Amino acid sequence: MLDRHRWAEALARPALDPRQRVLCSSLALTVVARWDELEGVFAFALETAIEVDVLREILLESHLFAGFPKCLGAFEALARRLDPATPLPAWIEAMPPTRSRGQAHFEKIYGAQADRVLEAVRRHHPDLATWILEEAYGKVLSRPFLSAKERELAAVSALTLSRVPAQLGSHLRGARRAGASEDEVREAIQQVRVHGYATEADEAVDIATRLDAS
């Protein structure tokens, strides 16, 4: 279950607003499949009038970080908190070609390192680079319902629990490029402490500190 005392302490810190904390915790808890606690986050969100479609949107993104089985598990946790009559999203996005949109968003997040990062991925498998551009960045991360800053801060929380230092470092930088302040990025790491992940938070802070010093 969600520790409401820890949650209240986090809300008292001004670096992240309640909506962003919900996004960060939703993505992170999906990665570690903490369904009861995730339901507690959804309960808070619904109590404070955070839109259902905001929750649905971050859960759509979760398949990139947690895989489809956990993504579906998170949607099932949300469904347990919703009235069965809650309508599905009414809007259908008019998407430009996903490759061009993905390339543009990838360059926004990786900056001057974008070409080097893509080339490193292609050396593993050319199709993987294509999927990252078209699927991850073209279809998901560049969707307009959440801002790039919101998505990147949530990614920082999720990757803190995934314990993948290189990818965390990339998204720490990506969050700053998307407009997040240093305090917001650090607080996205600290958000996982609300759920008992102090060791993972400490490891991520060390990574962020080394990046800042480089």
C-alpha positions in Angstrom: 0.0 0.0 0.0 1.0 3.6 -0.5 2.7 5.1 2.5 0.6 8.3 2.9 3.0 9.8 5.4 6.0 9.5 3.0 3.8 10.7 0.2 2.7 13.8 2.2 6.4 14.6 3.0 7.2 14.4 -0.7 4.3 16.7 -1.6 5.6 19.3 0.9 8.8 19.6 -1.2 8.3 22.2 -3.9 10.6 20.9 -6.6 7.8 18.7 -8.2 4.1 19.4 -8.3 1.6 16.7 -7.4 0.9 15.8 -11.1 4.6 15.2 -11.8 5.0 13.1 -8.7 2.1 10.9 -9.8 3.7 10.5 -13.2 7.1 9.6 -11.7 5.6 7.1 -9.3 3.3 5.6 -11.8 6.1 4.8 -14.2 8.5 3.7 -11.5 6.0 1.4 -9.7 5.0 -0.2 -13.0 8.7 -1.1 -13.6 8.8 -3.0 -10.3 5.2 -4.3 -10.5 4.0 -2.9 -7.2 0.3 -3.0 -8.0 -1.2 -2.3 -4.6 1.0 0.7 -4.1 0.3 1.9 -7.7 -3.4 1.7 -6.9 -2.7 4.1 -4.0 -1.0 6.5 -6.3 -4.0 6.3 -8.7 -6.4 6.9 -5.7 -4.5 10.1 -4.8 -4.5 11.3 -8.4 -8.3 10.8 -8.7 -8.9 12.4 -5.3 -7.0 15.5 -6.5 -8.7 15.7 -9.9 -5.7 14.7 -12.0 -7.3 13.6 -15.3 -7.8 9.9 -16.0 -6.3 10.4 -19.4 -3.1 11.7 -17.9 -2.8 8.4 -16.0 -3.6 6.4 -19.1 -1.0 8.3 -21.1 1.9 7.6 -18.7 0.8 3.9 -18.6 1.0 3.8 -22.4 4.5 4.9 -22.1 5.3 2.3 -19.5 5.7 -0.5 -22.1 9.0 1.1 -23.2 10.5 0.8 -19.7 8.6 -2.2 -18.3 7.4 -4.3 -21.2 3.9 -5.0 -22.3 3.0 -7.5 -19.5 3.7 -5.0 -16.8 2.1 -2.2 -18.8 -1.1 -4.3 -18.9 -0.8 -5.0 -15.2 -0.7 -1.2 -14.6 -3.8 -0.6 -16.7 -5.6 -3.4 -14.7 -4.6 -1.6 -11.5 -6.0 1.6 -12.8 -9.2 -0.1 -13.9 -9.8 -1.3 -10.4 -9.9 2.3 -9.3 -12.2 3.6 -12.0 -16.0 3.5 -12.5 -16.6 0.9 -15.2 -18.5 3.6 -17.1 -15.5 5.8 -17.3 -15.2 6.6 -21.0 -12.1 5.9 -23.1 -10.1 8.8 -24.5 -12.3 10.7 -27.0 -9.5 12.2 -29.0 -7.6 10.6 -31.8 -4.2 12.2 -32.5 -3.3 13.2 -36.1 0.2 12.0 -36.1 2.9 13.1 -38.6 5.2 10.4 -40.1 6.6 8.6 -37.1 10.2 8.4 -38.4 10.5 12.2 -38.9 8.8 13.0 -35.6 10.9 10.4 -33.8 14.1 11.7 -35.3 13.2 15.3 -34.2 12.3 14.2 -30.7 15.4 12.0 -30.3 17.6 14.9 -31.3 15.8 17.1 -28.8 16.6 14.7 -26.0 20.1 13.7 -27.0 21.3 17.0 -28.4 24.7 17.0 -30.0 25.2 13.3 -29.0 22.2 12.1 -31.0 24.1 10.8 -34.0 26.8 9.1 -31.9 24.2 7.4 -29.7 22.2 6.1 -32.8 25.3 4.8 -34.4 26.2 2.9 -31.2 22.8 1.3 -31.2 23.0 0.4 -34.9 26.2 -1.5 -34.1 24.1 -3.8 -31.9 21.4 -4.2 -34.5 20.2 -1.9 -37.3 16.6 -2.7 -36.6 16.9 -1.7 -33.0 17.9 1.8 -34.0 14.9 2.0 -36.4 12.5 0.8 -33.6 13.8 3.3 -31.2 13.3 6.2 -33.6 9.9 5.1 -35.0 8.3 3.2 -32.1 9.8 4.7 -28.9 10.3 8.3 -30.0 8.0 8.6 -33.0 4.9 6.9 -31.6 5.2 7.2 -27.9 7.6 9.8 -26.3 6.7 12.5 -28.7 2.9 12.2 -28.2 1.6 15.7 -27.3 -0.7 14.7 -24.3 2.2 15.0 -21.9 5.2 17.4 -22.3 8.7 16.2 -23.1 9.7 17.5 -19.7 7.0 15.5 -17.9 7.9 12.3 -19.7 11.7 12.7 -19.1 11.3 13.3 -15.4 9.1 10.2 -15.2 11.7 8.3 -17.2 14.4 9.3 -14.6 12.3 7.8 -11.8 11.7 4.6 -13.8 15.3 4.2 -14.8 16.4 4.8 -11.2 14.6 1.6 -10.3 15.7 -0.2 -13.4 19.4 0.3 -12.4 20.7 0.9 -15.9 23.3 3.6 -15.4 24.0 4.5 -19.0 20.3 4.9 -19.9 19.7 6.8 -16.7 22.5 9.1 -17.5 21.1 9.8 -21.0 17.7 10.6 -19.6 19.1 12.8 -16.8 20.6 14.9 -19.6 17.5 14.5 -21.6 15.3 15.9 -18.8 17.5 19.0 -18.6 17.3 19.5 -22.4 13.6 19.2 -22.2 13.5 22.1 -19.7 13.7 20.5 -16.3 15.8 22.3 -13.6 18.5 20.5 -11.7 16.3 20.5 -8.6 13.4 18.9 -10.6 15.7 16.2 -11.9 17.2 15.4 -8.5 13.7 15.3 -7.0 12.5 12.8 -9.7 15.3 10.5 -8.4 14.3 11.1 -4.8 10.6 10.3 -5.6 11.5 6.6 -5.4 12.3 6.9 -1.8 8.6 7.4 -1.1 8.3 3.7 -2.1 11.2 2.5 -0.1 13.9 2.5 -2.7 16.7 4.4 -0.9 19.6 2.4 -2.2 18.5 2.9 -5.8 18.0 6.6 -5.2 21.5 6.9 -3.7 23.0 5.1 -6.7 21.2 7.4 -9.1 22.3 10.5 -7.2 25.9 9.3 -7.6 25.4 9.0 -11.3 23.8 12.5 -11.5 26.7 14.0 -9.5 29.3 12.4 -11.7 27.5 13.8 -14.8 27.3 17.3 -13.3 31.1 17.1 -12.6 32.0 15.9 -16.1 
